[in-house]
Amino acid sequence: MNAPQSALLLVGSPKASGSSSESLGTYLLEELEARGLRTRTLHVVKAVRDDAGVEDLLEAVAAADVVVLSFPLYVDCLPAPVIRALELIAQGRAGERAPADAVAGQAGAEIGREQLFAAIAQCGFPEAEHNETALAICREFAEAAGFVWAGGLSMGAGGMVDGRPLREARGMLRSAVRALDLAAAGLAAGRPVTDEAVRLMAKPAFPAFAYRFIANWQWRRELKKQGATAPLDARPFA
């Protein structure tokens, strides 16, 4: 395919701003912009609230050469607003009119070029493999909606990002930064994410036992702050 000229970031976190998903996606988008692509960011949770937002979403997707979805794992799947957005995009690109989308119509129906679709999944678990099912769903969506699947990056221990700009958190996240650099280089040239980028993103940035220790400590600190008296591992209905 020809070198992409534009890229769209879909932030899948239900947080209005400051999410780890936004941090990861924004870094990738900045790297694509540095390589000459026009870029735009949309927050999915806002886009699916009303017809005007859905219409804007579908038009933005139709106009982009590269679409990147960055989202947090919810249990083992995508957040509900993201699932809804993917359904609407697929319907729009098929030329169908979704029941809740009376105005969007054919926004994505005419597809005269190849468009890349890539995903970044991050979870709070130390192991990146928890994201595999969600990324498989993304791949199925891309193929069903007529995109060229450009691959998925899977990150464990996403809490380490903590919504910070990645350029301020390069230390322990240097593997993730390198993975996004490689992904940007490939996507900007119209190529999918490389195996090396996937490997680097999934590489643990912190020992799993230490991550669990810190996470449990933070949970206990929050319980104390909220005045809770039950132990963290309480099972009152067991």
C-alpha positions in Angstrom: 0.0 0.0 0.0 1.0 3.6 -0.4 2.6 5.4 2.6 -0.1 6.5 5.0 -0.8 10.2 5.2 -3.0 10.4 8.3 -3.6 8.5 11.6 -6.4 8.4 14.1 -6.0 7.4 17.8 -9.1 6.0 19.5 -8.6 6.1 23.2 -10.7 3.3 24.7 -10.3 4.1 28.4 -13.6 5.2 30.1 -11.4 7.9 31.9 -12.0 11.3 30.5 -8.3 12.0 30.5 -5.0 11.0 32.0 -5.3 7.3 31.3 -2.5 4.8 30.7 -4.2 3.9 27.4 -4.1 7.6 26.3 -0.4 7.8 27.3 0.6 4.8 25.2 -1.5 5.9 22.2 -0.4 9.5 22.4 3.3 8.5 22.3 2.7 6.4 19.2 0.7 9.2 17.6 3.4 11.7 18.3 5.9 9.4 16.6 3.7 9.1 13.6 3.3 12.8 13.4 7.1 13.2 13.6 7.2 11.0 10.5 4.9 13.3 8.6 1.4 11.9 9.3 -1.5 14.1 10.1 -3.0 12.9 13.4 -6.2 13.2 15.4 -7.3 11.7 18.8 -10.9 10.8 19.8 -12.1 9.4 23.1 -14.4 6.6 22.5 -16.5 7.0 25.6 -17.4 10.5 24.5 -18.0 9.6 20.9 -20.7 7.0 21.5 -22.8 9.2 23.7 -24.9 10.8 21.0 -25.6 10.8 17.3 -23.3 13.7 16.6 -20.4 12.0 18.3 -21.0 8.8 16.4 -21.1 10.7 13.1 -17.9 12.4 13.9 -16.3 9.0 14.9 -17.4 7.3 11.7 -16.1 10.3 9.5 -12.8 10.3 11.4 -12.3 6.6 10.9 -13.2 6.8 7.2 -10.7 9.6 6.7 -7.7 8.0 8.4 -5.2 5.8 6.7 -4.1 4.3 10.0 -6.5 3.7 12.9 -5.0 2.8 16.3 -7.1 1.7 19.2 -5.5 1.9 22.7 -7.6 0.4 25.5 -7.4 -1.1 29.0 -8.4 -4.7 29.6 -11.7 -5.2 31.5 -11.6 -8.7 32.9 -10.6 -10.4 29.6 -12.3 -8.1 27.1 -12.7 -4.6 25.8 -14.6 -1.9 27.7 -18.3 -1.7 26.8 -18.0 1.7 25.1 -15.2 0.3 22.9 -17.3 -2.7 21.9 -20.2 -0.4 21.0 -17.9 1.8 18.9 -16.5 -1.1 17.0 -20.0 -2.3 16.3 -21.0 1.1 14.9 -17.8 1.3 12.8 -18.4 -2.1 11.3 -22.1 -1.2 10.6 -21.1 2.1 9.0 -18.4 0.6 6.8 -20.9 -2.0 5.7 -23.3 0.7 4.7 -25.8 -0.3 7.3 -27.7 2.1 9.6 -27.4 1.2 13.3 -30.7 1.6 15.2 -29.1 4.1 17.6 -27.4 6.0 14.8 -30.0 7.7 12.7 -27.7 10.3 11.3 -24.4 8.5 10.6 -25.6 6.5 7.6 -23.0 5.8 5.1 -20.1 7.7 6.8 -17.7 4.7 6.4 -19.4 2.9 3.6 -17.2 4.0 0.7 -13.7 2.5 1.1 -11.5 3.0 -1.9 -8.2 2.3 -0.3 -6.5 0.1 2.3 -6.6 1.3 5.8 -4.5 -0.1 8.6 -6.0 -1.0 12.0 -3.7 -1.6 15.0 -4.4 -2.0 18.7 -2.6 -1.4 22.0 -3.9 -3.4 25.0 -2.7 -2.9 28.5 -3.8 -4.6 31.7 -3.2 -4.3 35.4 -2.0 -7.9 35.7 1.8 -8.5 35.5 1.4 -10.9 32.6 0.8 -9.5 29.1 -0.9 -12.7 27.9 -4.1 -11.7 29.7 -4.7 -9.4 26.7 -4.6 -12.1 24.1 -8.4 -12.6 23.9 -9.1 -8.9 23.6 -6.5 -8.5 20.9 -8.0 -11.5 19.0 -11.3 -9.7 19.1 -9.7 -6.6 17.6 -8.2 -8.7 14.8 -11.6 -10.3 14.0 -13.2 -6.8 14.0 -10.5 -5.4 11.7 -10.9 -8.2 9.2 -14.7 -8.1 9.3 -14.8 -4.3 8.9 -12.5 -4.3 5.9 -9.3 -3.0 7.5 -5.9 -4.4 7.1 -4.9 -5.8 10.4 -1.6 -4.2 11.4 -1.1 -6.1 14.6 -1.5 -5.7 18.4 0.8 -4.6 21.2 0.2 -6.2 24.5 1.4 -4.7 27.8 1.2 -6.1 31.3 1.5 -4.1 34.5 -0.1 -1.2 32.8 -0.5 0.5 36.2 3.2 1.5 36.0 2.3 4.0 33.3 -0.2 5.6 35.6 -1.3 8.1 33.0 2.1 9.8 32.7 3.5 11.0 29.4 5.9 8.3 28.3 8.6 10.8 27.5 8.6 11.5 31.3 8.7 7.8 32.2 11.3 6.3 30.0 13.2 4.5 32.8 11.4 1.2 33.5 9.2 1.7 30.5 12.1 1.8 28.0 11.0 -1.5 26.4 7.5 -0.2 25.8 8.9 3.1 24.4 11.2 1.1 22.0 8.2 -1.1 21.0 6.2 2.0 20.1 9.1 3.5 18.2 9.3 0.4 16.1 5.5 0.3 15.6 5.5 3.9 14.5 8.3 3.3 12.0 6.4 0.4 10.5 2.9 2.0 10.4 4.3 5.2 8.9 5.6 3.1 6.0 2.3 1.1 5.6 3.6 -2.0 7.3 2.3 -4.0 10.2 3.7 -4.0 13.7 6.8 -6.2 13.8 7.3 -9.3 16.0 10.2 -7.4 17.7 7.8 -4.6 18.7 5.3 -7.2 20.1 8.1 -8.9 22.1 9.4 -5.6 23.6 5.9 -4.4 24.6 5.2 -7.7 26.4 8.5 -7.7 28.1 8.0 -7.3 31.9 9.3 -4.0 33.1 9.3 -5.1 36.7 9.6 -8.5 38.5 6.1 -9.9 38.8 6.5 -10.7 42.6 7.6 -7.1 43.3 4.7 -5.7 41.2 2.2 -7.7 43.2 3.7 -6.7 46.5 3.5 -3.0 45.6 0.0 -3.4 44.2 -1.2 -5.1 47.4 0.4 -2.4 49.5 -1.3 0.3 47.5 -4.7 -1.5 47.9 -4.1 -1.7 51.7 -3.1 1.9 51.9 -6.3 2.9 50.0 -8.4 0.8 52.3 -6.9 2.5 55.3 -7.4 5.9 53.7 -11.1 5.1 53.2 -11.5 3.9 56.7 -12.3 0.3 55.7 -11.8 -2.3 58.5 -12.3 -5.6 56.6 -9.1 -7.3 55.5 -8.2 -7.2 51.9 -8.7 -10.9 51.4 -12.0 -11.0 53.3 -14.6 -13.5 52.0 -17.8 -12.7 53.9 -20.1 -14.8 51.7 -17.8 -17.9 51.5 
